Amino acid sequence: MENNPVDAVNSSDVSTNTEDRTIQMDSIKDFNTGDVPSYTETDEPETVSDITDSSDEAKPSDSDEVTEEEYQEYLAEKKERAKKIKAKNRHIRTFSHILTGVLLSVFIISVSSFLAVYIVKSALDFTGIGKTYCQAEIYIDEKTTVDDIAQDLANLGIITMPDVFKMYTKAFGKDEGFVKGTFTVDTTMSYSTLISTLKTISEADITVSIRITEGMTLDEVAQMLEDNLVCRADDFREQCKVLDDSYKFQKRLEKEPLKYYQMEGYIFPDTYEFYVIPALEDDNELDTTEYAKKVLDIIYQNFNNKLTGRYYNRMTELGLTLDETITLASIAQREADTNVNMGNVASVFFNRMADAETYPHLESDVTVHYVDEHIKPHLSTAEYDQKMFDAYNTYKCDGIPVGPICNPGLDAIKAVLYAPETDYYYFCADPETTDMYFAATIYEHEENLRICGLDEAIAD
């Protein structure tokens, strides 16, 4: 068959068109899959056709040819769209961060405001400042707890934050020691004042006169105070075992381990006015320690005022301490019934102390009685301290005993400080008439004992 030029040309065109179409289809396939075809300088196609896109723009048909310029324009548009999407996403994230920050700020401010208000309210409730005045009565019994008290105070309108009140009492260890009774409280009271009020035994507006007479022992005074509802006898006794240094006279004393009561002798005889504690009548287990302290404070102040400088100067002249002076005065007070006799008894003691080798002991019966009647009854047999007993007993201790055996009056103190000069070394008293007899010798003394009907004492 002859070759037809036309056919040859047509055949060549067909072949060429087929290759171009293949390249265009490959390019379109690459665009559809999102891949950008890579070309080398030697095989880069001159045209790309049938470019497809997922956008809403008109897609070129398979028969259209895409020029390099159009392709670059397409890439630029695609890049711009990607930039806008990225910017939009960045804007959304920024807005999200701002919104989160705003919400967090609002939350923090809200919590801070709440806490600030709570703290301010707590502070006002705690101090009682700024509250409308209101007074009420609250009753406490042995079963009342801190929770009950807090709620009762809130119900009465005295406090507004019972939980804070409970936290305060428990945090500072003030949740115990509340006293049974009815108490008047008001809104101006701080938590501290409220607690103190509810732990303080209420006093009546009435007072009682207490007459402490010369020669009474501390035991006797304590019982009289309890009988008159001033304080418990045991609380008073316990406080008298304590030596403080609040007053001038106390600074002259030293704690003596063998003394049963450190303050025996310093309960100055006088008439005092004390407040009554009505609750003590129904509850003899009340802790009246603070009231015993108040009573003693009044008594000590009186003793401090009564013993002036001239008495202390006289003690120095005689070489006596305050405690030695009061001890001798207490024995003279219990032994004698008149100022003259107290002076003579004191003179006996001074004469004996001046001749200690012959008369090492003062030998006064009342010191023995003190141990038996006012020390031993407060001790169990296992607690007996013979050293203490002997320190008071003037038949066993040398010279002046360890401490006073009663509370002498000013006359007895002056009788010691200004005792007459005598030659007496002995004395005795008629148990029926209380008349006293003094003697310079043992023979005279034995005769006096017979006169008093104390013959049995001669053999001793």
C-alpha positions in Angstrom: 0.0 0.0 0.0 1.3 3.5 -0.8 1.9 5.9 1.8 -0.6 8.7 1.9 0.9 11.9 3.2 -2.3 13.1 4.6 -2.7 9.9 6.5 0.8 10.2 7.7 0.2 13.7 9.0 -3.0 12.7 10.6 -1.4 9.7 12.2 1.4 11.9 13.6 -1.1 14.4 15.0 -3.1 11.7 16.6 0.0 10.4 18.2 1.1 13.8 19.5 -2.4 14.6 20.7 -2.5 11.3 22.6 0.8 12.2 24.5 -0.4 15.7 25.4 -3.7 14.3 26.7 -1.9 11.8 28.8 0.2 14.6 30.4 -2.9 16.7 31.0 -4.7 13.8 32.6 -1.7 13.1 34.8 -1.6 16.7 35.8 -5.3 16.7 36.5 -5.0 13.6 38.5 -2.2 15.2 40.5 -4.4 18.3 41.2 -7.4 16.1 42.2 -5.3 14.2 44.7 -3.9 17.4 46.1 -0.3 16.6 44.9 1.7 19.1 43.0 3.5 17.4 40.1 7.2 17.9 40.0 9.0 18.6 36.8 12.6 18.7 35.6 13.9 21.3 33.1 14.0 18.7 30.4 10.6 17.1 30.7 8.4 20.1 32.0 5.2 20.1 29.9 4.3 23.2 28.1 0.6 23.0 29.1 -1.6 21.4 31.7 -5.2 20.8 31.1 -8.3 19.6 32.9 -7.3 21.1 36.2 -9.9 20.3 38.9 -10.6 22.0 42.2 -12.9 21.2 45.1 -13.9 24.9 45.3 -17.1 26.4 44.0 -15.2 28.1 41.1 -15.8 27.0 37.6 -13.6 24.0 36.8 -11.9 23.9 33.4 -13.2 21.2 31.2 -11.1 18.3 30.0 -10.8 20.0 26.6 -9.4 23.4 28.0 -5.8 24.0 28.2 -4.2 25.5 31.4 -1.3 27.8 30.8 1.6 28.3 33.2 0.4 31.7 34.1 -3.0 30.4 35.0 -1.5 27.6 37.0 0.7 30.1 39.0 -2.4 32.3 39.5 -4.2 29.3 40.8 -1.4 28.5 43.3 -1.4 32.1 44.5 -5.2 32.0 45.1 -4.9 28.7 46.9 -2.1 30.1 49.1 -4.1 33.2 49.8 -7.1 31.1 50.8 -4.9 29.0 53.1 -3.5 32.2 54.7 -7.1 33.5 55.3 -8.1 30.2 56.8 -5.0 30.3 59.1 -5.7 33.8 60.1 -9.3 33.0 60.8 -8.2 30.0 62.9 -5.7 32.2 64.7 -8.4 34.8 65.3 -10.6 32.1 66.8 -7.9 30.8 69.0 -7.1 34.4 70.2 -10.7 35.1 70.9 -10.9 31.8 72.8 -7.9 32.7 74.9 -9.3 36.2 75.6 -12.7 34.7 76.5 -11.0 32.2 78.8 -9.0 35.0 80.4 -12.0 37.1 80.9 -14.0 34.3 82.5 -11.1 33.4 84.7 -10.7 37.0 85.8 -14.4 37.2 86.5 -14.2 34.0 88.6 -11.1 35.3 90.5 -12.7 38.6 91.2 -16.0 36.9 92.3 -14.1 34.6 94.7 -12.0 37.5 95.9 -15.0 39.6 96.5 -16.8 36.8 98.3 -13.7 36.1 100.5 -13.3 39.9 101.2 -16.9 40.2 102.2 -16.6 37.0 104.3 -13.5 38.2 106.0 -15.0 41.6 106.7 -18.1 40.0 108.1 -16.1 37.6 110.2 -13.9 40.5 111.5 -17.0 42.5 112.5 -18.6 39.5 114.1 -15.4 38.7 115.9 -14.9 42.2 117.3 -18.5 43.1 117.8 -17.9 46.4 116.0 -20.6 48.0 113.9 -23.4 45.7 115.0 -26.8 47.1 116.2 -26.9 46.8 120.0 -29.0 43.9 121.3 -28.9 42.3 124.7 -30.0 38.7 125.5 -29.7 36.0 128.1 -28.2 32.6 127.4 -28.5 29.6 129.6 -25.7 26.9 129.9 -25.9 23.6 131.7 -23.5 20.7 132.1 -24.6 19.2 128.8 -24.2 22.3 126.7 -21.5 22.0 124.0 -19.6 24.7 122.1 -21.7 23.9 119.0 -24.8 24.5 121.2 -23.5 27.8 122.5 -22.5 29.1 119.0 -26.0 28.2 117.6 -27.8 29.7 120.6 -25.8 33.0 120.3 -26.7 33.1 116.6 -30.3 32.4 117.3 -30.4 35.2 119.8 -28.8 37.6 117.3 -25.6 38.1 119.3 -23.4 36.7 116.6 -24.0 36.1 112.9 -21.4 33.5 112.1 -21.6 30.6 114.5 -19.2 28.5 112.4 -16.5 31.1 112.8 -17.2 31.3 116.5 -16.7 27.5 116.8 -13.5 27.6 114.8 -12.1 30.4 117.0 -12.9 28.6 120.3 -11.4 25.3 119.1 -8.4 26.8 117.3 -7.3 28.6 120.5 -8.3 25.9 123.0 -11.2 27.8 124.5 -13.8 25.2 123.9 -13.9 23.9 127.5 -14.5 25.5 130.9 -17.9 27.0 130.3 -19.8 27.5 133.5 -23.4 26.4 134.3 -25.8 29.3 134.7 -27.7 32.2 133.0 -25.5 34.9 131.4 -26.4 38.3 130.0 -24.6 39.0 126.6 -24.9 41.6 123.9 -23.9 42.2 120.3 -21.0 44.6 121.2 -19.1 41.8 122.9 -16.1 40.3 121.0 -15.7 36.6 120.8 -13.1 36.8 123.5 -15.4 38.8 125.8 -18.3 36.4 125.1 -16.2 33.4 126.0 -14.8 35.1 129.1 -18.3 36.0 130.2 -19.6 32.5 129.7 -16.7 31.1 131.8 -17.2 33.5 134.6 -19.5 32.7 137.5 -22.1 35.4 137.8 -22.1 37.4 140.9 -25.2 38.7 142.6 -25.6 42.4 143.2 -25.6 41.7 146.9 -22.6 41.5 149.1 -21.8 39.9 152.4 -19.7 41.2 155.3 -17.1 38.8 156.5 -15.4 39.3 159.8 -12.0 37.6 160.1 -11.1 37.6 163.8 -7.6 37.6 165.3 -6.2 34.1 165.7 -8.4 32.4 163.0 -6.6 29.8 161.0 -6.6 29.8 157.3 -8.8 26.7 157.4 -11.4 28.5 159.5 -11.4 31.5 157.1 -11.8 29.2 154.1 -14.8 27.5 155.5 -16.5 30.8 156.5 -16.1 32.1 153.0 -17.7 29.0 151.5 -20.6 29.1 154.0 -21.3 32.7 152.9 -21.1 31.8 149.2 -18.0 33.9 148.5 -15.9 31.0 147.1 -15.2 27.4 147.7 -13.1 26.6 150.8 -10.8 24.2 148.8 -10.2 26.9 146.1 -9.2 29.4 148.8 -6.9 26.9 150.5 -5.1 26.0 147.2 -4.5 29.7 146.5 -3.0 30.1 149.9 -0.4 27.6 149.1 1.0 29.9 146.4 3.5 32.7 147.2 3.4 35.6 144.7 5.4 38.8 144.8 2.6 41.3 143.9 2.9 43.2 147.2 5.7 44.7 149.1 5.4 42.3 152.1 5.4 39.3 149.8 8.8 40.3 148.4 10.2 39.8 152.0 9.0 36.2 152.1 10.7 33.1 150.7 9.0 29.9 149.7 9.5 27.3 152.4 9.0 23.7 151.3 8.1 22.5 154.8 5.3 25.0 155.0 1.8 23.5 154.4 0.3 26.9 153.6 2.7 29.6 152.3 0.3 32.4 153.2 -0.9 31.3 156.7 -0.5 34.3 159.0 -1.1 36.9 156.2 -4.9 36.7 156.1 -5.2 40.0 158.0 -8.0 40.0 160.5 -10.6 42.7 159.6 -14.1 43.1 158.3 -14.4 42.7 154.6 -17.2 43.1 152.0 -17.3 40.4 149.3 -19.7 39.6 146.5 -21.9 36.6 146.8 -22.0 33.8 144.2 -25.6 32.5 144.1 -24.7 29.5 141.9 -22.4 28.1 144.6 -25.4 27.3 146.7 -26.7 24.7 144.1 -23.4 23.6 142.7 -20.6 23.1 145.2 -18.3 21.8 142.5 -18.0 25.2 140.8 -14.5 26.4 140.1 -14.2 29.6 142.1 -10.4 29.9 141.8 -10.6 33.4 140.3 -12.9 34.6 143.1 -10.6 33.2 145.7 -7.8 35.2 144.1 -10.0 38.3 144.2 -10.7 37.7 147.9 -7.0 37.3 148.7 -6.1 40.3 146.7 -8.3 42.4 148.9 -6.9 40.8 152.1 -3.3 41.1 151.0 -3.7 44.8 150.1 -5.0 45.4 153.6 -2.1 43.5 155.2 0.3 45.5 153.0 -1.2 48.8 154.2 -1.3 47.9 157.8 2.4 47.0 158.2 4.1 50.3 157.8 7.8 51.1 157.6 8.2 51.5 161.4 7.3 47.9 162.0 9.8 46.7 159.4 12.4 48.9 161.0 11.7 47.4 164.4 12.0 43.9 162.9 15.5 44.9 161.6 16.4 46.1 165.1 15.4 42.8 166.7 17.1 40.8 164.0 13.8 39.2 162.9 12.5 38.5 159.4 8.8 39.3 158.6 8.0 35.6 158.6 9.6 35.1 162.0 7.8 38.0 163.4 4.4 36.8 162.2 5.1 33.3 163.4 5.9 34.4 166.9 2.8 36.7 166.8 0.6 33.8 165.7 1.7 31.7 168.6 1.3 34.5 171.1 -2.2 35.2 169.6 -3.3 31.6 170.2 -1.7 31.3 173.6 -2.9 34.6 175.2 -6.2 36.4 175.5 -4.9 40.0 176.3 -2.3 42.3 174.9 -0.4 42.2 178.2 -0.3 38.4 178.2 0.7 38.3 174.6 3.6 40.6 175.4 4.7 38.3 178.3 4.4 35.2 176.1 6.6 36.9 173.5 9.1 37.8 176.2 9.3 34.1 177.2 10.2 33.2 173.6 12.9 35.9 173.4 14.4 34.8 176.7 14.5 31.2 175.6 16.0 32.1 172.2 18.7 34.2 174.0 19.7 31.1 175.9 19.2 28.5 173.2 21.7 26.1 174.8 19.5 25.8 177.9 16.2 26.3 176.2 16.5 25.0 172.6 12.7 24.7 172.2 9.9 27.2 172.6 7.6 24.5 173.9 4.1 25.8 172.9 1.2 23.4 172.8 -0.7 25.3 170.2 1.9 24.4 167.6 1.2 20.7 168.1 -2.5 21.3 167.9 -2.0 23.2 164.6 -0.4 20.1 163.0 -3.1 17.7 164.3 -6.1 19.9 163.5 -5.2 21.9 160.4 -2.6 19.9 158.4 -3.1 16.2 159.0 -6.8 16.3 158.2 -6.0 17.4 154.6 -3.5 14.5 154.1 -3.8 10.8 153.7 -1.7 8.7 155.9 0.5 7.9 153.0 1.1 11.7 152.5 2.2 12.3 156.1 5.4 14.2 156.2 7.1 13.9 159.6 9.7 16.5 158.7 6.9 19.0 158.1 5.1 18.1 161.3 8.4 18.4 163.3 9.1 21.8 161.6 5.9 23.2 163.2 6.2 21.4 166.5 8.0 23.7 169.1 8.8 20.7 171.3 11.0 19.3 168.5 12.2 22.1 166.3 14.9 24.5 167.5 13.8 28.1 168.0 11.1 29.6 165.9 9.0 27.1 163.9 8.7 26.9 160.1 5.7 29.2 159.8 2.7 30.9 161.4 0.0 28.7 162.9 -2.9 31.3 162.6 -3.5 34.8 161.4 -2.5 37.3 164.2 -3.9 40.8 164.5 -1.9 44.0 164.7 -1.9 43.9 168.6 -0.2 40.5 168.6 2.3 41.7 166.0 3.1 44.8 168.2 3.3 42.6 171.3 6.2 40.7 169.6 7.9 43.8 168.3 7.6 45.7 171.5 7.6 42.8 174.1 8.5 43.8 177.7 11.8 42.7 179.2 11.1 40.0 181.8 12.8 37.0 183.4 10.1 34.6 182.4 11.0 31.3 180.8 7.7 29.4 181.3 4.0 30.1 181.1 0.7 28.2 181.5 -3.0 28.9 181.5 -5.9 27.7 183.5 -8.2 25.8 181.1 -11.3 26.9 182.9 -10.6 30.6 183.7 -8.0 31.2 181.0 -5.9 33.0 183.5 -2.2 32.9 182.7 0.7 32.3 184.9 4.4 33.1 184.2 7.5 31.8 185.8 11.2 32.3 185.8 12.2 28.9 187.1 11.0 25.3 186.6 9.9 25.1 190.2 7.7 28.2 189.9 6.3 26.7 186.7 5.4 23.4 188.3 3.6 25.2 191.1 1.6 27.2 188.5 0.7 24.0 186.8 -0.7 22.7 190.0 -2.7 25.9 190.5 -4.2 25.4 187.0 -5.0 21.8 187.6 -2.5 20.6 185.2 -0.6 18.2 187.5 -0.2 15.6 184.7 1.9 18.1 182.8 4.5 18.1 185.5 5.7 14.6 184.7 6.1 15.6 181.1 
